[in-house]
Amino acid sequence: MPQDPVKTDGDKYTVLLENERVRVLEYRDLPGSKTSMHYHPDFVLYALSPFKRRLTLGNGKVLMREFKSGEVLWSQAQEHIGENIGASETHVIIIELKENVPSKSG
């Protein structure tokens, strides 16, 4: 069963907003920090600081990510472990999309 990052790494993730359509998370860590394996549904990431990370996906594939402040990334759902391998703090906003909910317009 996929793990919620707020539960696995509550010291790094803060829920800023949650409703039936999205969950907005703030994530912060320091160089050398590593998360537990966790899951994100489809999401948008906005980098508030420059950082460099290694992601180990649930299938074992390893990705290297490097962001400049202000960069934006779209990602499909994934399970991963994240590790700050750079010299600066990671500080991002993550907007997780929830499954389609019928519109209440009439």
Secondary structure, DSSP 8 states (H G I E B T S, - for coil): ----HHHH-TTTEEEEEE-SSEEEEEEEE-TT-B--SEEE-SEEEEESS-EEEEEEETTS-EEEEEE-TT-EEEE--EEEEEEE-SSS-EEEEEEEE---------
